Amino acid sequence: MFVQIPENELVVTFARSSGAGGQNVNKTSTKVFVHWSVGKSFVLSEEEKNRVRTKLANRINNEDELVIASEEERSQLQNRESAVTRLQELVNEALYVPKVRRATRPTRSSKLKRLESKKIRSQIKTARKSLE
């Protein structure tokens, strides 16, 4: 299942980025924070919201917001795209429900094959022993 979070649900803020970039770092705010309120989202059902909350509990703050920061690039636009993409990926991974595994039993023939191979192995090891 793939959910696209609309832009109007995202709150984007900017800050001065740290690291390399020379004088550019001192004068431009390229670091991007993307805030998405899980509770106020219109895209997800209550069940999906609860799933996102449990899966991403360590990333959601007290205001029920998922906050993603990005400062990899020197461009504000690239950082914004990177943060929004990462947010989309995180939410979609959290919404993924793995298929339930059904327990199976080994077939009769597979049991017999296993026992036969054990007997053969046993005979090989017995043949190695000295006859003293």
N, C-alpha and C positions, 0 to 999 in steps of 0.2 A: 504494500500500500504506500503510495506516494502522496504526501500532503504539501501543498504550496502555501506558505504563509504570505498573505498579502502585505504590501509595503505600508499600508495605512495602520497596521497593527504594530509596526516596529518604531521604536524611538531611538534615534541615532544622535549621539553626542560625540564631541571631538575634544582632544587634549593634546598637549605638547608631547611628542614622542621622544624617547631616550635613544641613546646609541649613536651609531655613525650617521653622518649626513652633513657634518660641518656646520656652517652658518645657517644652512637651510633648517636645521633642527631648532634653532633658536627663534626663528621668525614664523614658522608655519605649524599649525596644529594638524598633524597627520595621523595621530593615534585615534582609533575609532572604537567607540563602545556602542554595541547594539543591544537594546533592552527589548524583551518581548514578554508581555504579561500573559502568563499561561491561563489564569482564571478569566481574563477578559476576552480571550480569543473566541471568535465566531466560527472558526474553521473546524475546531475539534469538538467532539461530543464530550460529555462529562466523563465517560469511561476512558476515552483517549487522554483527556487532561490528567486524570488520576494516574494513568500508565506513565505519562511523561513525568509527572511529579515524582513517582517512585523510582523510575530509571535514572533520572537526572537530579536526584535530591541534593547531591553535593554541589551542583552548579546553580541551584535556584536560591535566591536570597529571601529575606523575610517578607518582602513586598510581593512574593509570588512571581518574581521576574527571573527569566533566564537571561543572563548577561554574558555577552561574548566580546572580547577585546581583540583588536588586531593592530599591530604596529610593524609588520614585516616589511612592507614596501615604503618607499619614500613619497608615494602619492596617496593623498587622502581618498581619492576615488577607488584606487586599487585595494586599499585597506578596507573600505566599506564593502566592496564586492566580496572580498575574502571573508569578512566577518559574517555577512548575510548568508553566503554559501555554507559556511561551517555551521551556522545556526540551523539551516534547513537540513543538513546532513544529520546533525545530532538529534533533531526532532524525529526525522524519519527512521533513524536507527532505534530510537526509543519506542516508536510505534510498531516496530516489526514484532510479530508474534510467531515464535518458532513452532514448527509442526510437532504435534504430540507424538512421541515415540511409542509404538506398540510393541510390547514384549513378545518375542518369538521363542520357540523351542527348537533345539537341533533335531533334524530328521533322524529316523532310525538308521538309514544307510550311512549318514555322517558319523553317528556314534560307532557303528561297526567298523568303518574305515579307521577311525581314531584308535580303537582298541587293537585292530590288526597291525597298525603301524607301531603301536607300543610293544606288541608281541615280537615283531621283527627286530626292533631295536634291542629288546631284552635278549633275544637269541644271539645277536651280534656281540653284545657285551659278555654274555656267558661264554661264547666261543673264544674270547680273548684270554680268559682265565687259564692259568697253568693247571696241568692235570696232576699235580703232586698230592 
